[in-house]
Amino acid sequence: MAVLMPALLAPAVPATAHAETPTAADTAAQRHAPGHTITLPVRDALAALPVQDESRAGYTRQKFKHWTDADKDGCNTRAEILLAEAVNTPTAGPRCALTGDTWYSPYDDRYFDNARQPDVDHLVPLAEA
């Protein structure tokens, strides 16, 4: 199965996380308080993330609407992602049916010429959101 992961939702991971340089007056708590950033290599930042078992407490699928049209332009979320991720801009017909372009999936190095072919998936499972 080919999966098209929306780049517009994909995390951009820089080589280092750049931030304000803390001053001597800053306390350790201030330097690491929410909203403050520090300079740290990405690998170190990832290694510092807490790892724990998955918890689905409070998760119900009904909390997440399926393919909504948030901006009310006639194109649901899936079509919006396909429009944004197309190699060239496709034609949006009635009910936002997309034609006339190709989509590329870097995850399996494939091109698709039909908007129904690629899957649009989450970068983070809904249960983990």
C-alpha positions as semicolon CSV with decimal commas, in nm:
position;residue;x (nm);y (nm);z (nm)
1;M;0,000;0,000;0,000
2;A;0,136;0,336;-0,096
3;V;0,098;0,616;0,153
4;L;0,113;0,986;0,076
5;M;0,209;1,163;0,396
6;P;0,131;1,531;0,370
7;A;0,448;1,736;0,370
8;L;0,251;2,031;0,493
9;L;0,201;1,830;0,811
10;A;0,540;1,664;0,815
11;P;0,777;1,782;1,085
12;A;1,073;1,983;0,964
13;V;1,375;1,864;1,158
14;P;1,671;2,101;1,153
15;A;2,023;1,984;1,228
16;T;2,013;2,183;1,550
17;A;1,742;2,358;1,740
18;H;1,827;2,729;1,749
19;A;1,707;2,953;2,022
20;E;1,762;3,252;2,240
21;T;2,092;3,249;2,421
22;P;2,019;3,237;2,794
23;T;2,183;3,506;3,003
24;A;2,355;3,457;3,336
25;A;2,052;3,615;3,501
26;D;1,828;3,336;3,376
27;T;1,769;3,059;3,624
28;A;1,769;2,698;3,514
29;A;1,391;2,696;3,557
30;Q;1,353;3,000;3,333
31;R;1,581;2,859;3,065
32;H;1,380;2,539;3,046
33;A;1,035;2,681;3,109
34;P;0,764;2,622;2,850
35;G;0,797;2,869;2,567
36;H;1,172;2,904;2,607
37;T;1,405;2,719;2,377
38;I;1,766;2,611;2,402
39;T;2,028;2,524;2,142
40;L;2,061;2,147;2,129
41;P;2,155;1,897;1,857
42;V;1,843;1,721;1,726
43;R;1,971;1,376;1,822
44;D;2,020;1,495;2,180
45;A;1,675;1,655;2,184
46;L;1,515;1,333;2,056
47;A;1,710;1,124;2,308
48;A;1,579;1,350;2,586
49;L;1,214;1,287;2,499
50;P;1,038;1,069;2,755
51;V;0,941;0,724;2,629
52;Q;0,646;0,546;2,781
53;D;0,391;0,281;2,697
54;E;0,102;0,384;2,480
55;S;-0,210;0,499;2,661
56;R;-0,544;0,526;2,486
57;A;-0,717;0,668;2,792
58;G;-0,977;0,917;2,679
59;Y;-0,946;0,828;2,309
60;T;-1,261;0,774;2,107
61;R;-1,265;0,781;1,727
62;Q;-1,581;0,991;1,734
63;K;-1,377;1,289;1,859
64;F;-1,216;1,308;1,513
65;K;-1,444;1,395;1,222
66;H;-1,367;1,214;0,898
67;W;-1,266;1,420;0,593
68;T;-1,435;1,745;0,689
69;D;-1,452;2,057;0,471
70;A;-1,329;2,303;0,733
71;D;-1,304;2,604;0,501
72;K;-1,635;2,522;0,325
73;D;-1,484;2,546;-0,024
74;G;-1,628;2,213;-0,141
75;C;-1,303;2,014;-0,092
76;N;-1,267;1,787;0,209
77;T;-0,944;1,742;0,404
78;R;-0,822;1,456;0,183
79;A;-0,875;1,660;-0,135
80;E;-0,704;1,963;0,024
81;I;-0,398;1,751;0,100
82;L;-0,396;1,605;-0,251
83;L;-0,422;1,957;-0,397
84;A;-0,131;2,074;-0,183
85;E;0,086;1,767;-0,249
86;A;0,030;1,727;-0,624
87;V;0,331;1,741;-0,854
88;N;0,139;2,007;-1,052
89;T;-0,197;2,162;-0,968
90;P;-0,479;1,926;-1,066
91;T;-0,822;2,029;-1,191
92;A;-1,090;2,029;-0,922
93;G;-1,422;1,929;-1,077
94;P;-1,769;1,889;-0,928
95;R;-1,760;1,787;-0,561
96;C;-1,384;1,855;-0,577
97;A;-1,307;1,548;-0,791
98;L;-0,937;1,588;-0,877
99;T;-0,805;1,504;-1,224
100;G;-0,514;1,581;-1,451
101;D;-0,210;1,547;-1,230
102;T;0,026;1,308;-1,059
103;W;0,122;1,254;-0,698
104;Y;0,452;1,123;-0,569
105;S;0,495;0,904;-0,264
106;P;0,853;0,929;-0,136
107;Y;0,787;0,643;0,107
108;D;0,774;0,385;-0,172
109;D;0,917;0,591;-0,462
110;R;0,600;0,572;-0,674
111;Y;0,399;0,813;-0,885
112;F;0,020;0,801;-0,909
113;D;-0,195;0,950;-1,186
114;N;-0,532;0,901;-1,016
115;A;-0,629;1,090;-0,700
116;R;-0,794;0,775;-0,565
117;Q;-0,468;0,578;-0,567
118;P;-0,256;0,731;-0,292
119;D;-0,356;0,693;0,071
120;V;-0,346;1,003;0,283
121;D;-0,251;0,908;0,634
122;H;-0,164;1,058;0,969
123;L;0,191;1,123;1,083
124;V;0,072;1,051;1,436
125;P;-0,201;0,793;1,502
126;L;-0,524;0,959;1,613
127;A;-0,515;0,763;1,937
128;E;-0,184;0,934;2,016
129;A;-0,299;1,285;1,922
